[in-house]
């Protein structure tokens, strides 16, 4: 299980947007593109806020982990 804190999760995901495109698989493209956009939005919020940001576990059924601000969940995990 991978745990990243601070803005590392959205930072790592948001840079993958250019690589999310595969002309032969539209559903894959849409899914990866949405994950990258979500990561980018969260990154901008995290970078501009002084709270202690952490992310929940990225288990097998999690499409995007929960986002916690000072230990309180502010965005629920998105399940596949």
Secondary structure, DSSP 8 states (H G I E B T S, - for coil): ----BTTHHHHHHHTTGGG---TT-HHHHHHHHHHHHHHHHHHHHHHT--S-EEE----TTEEE--EEETTEEEE--EE-
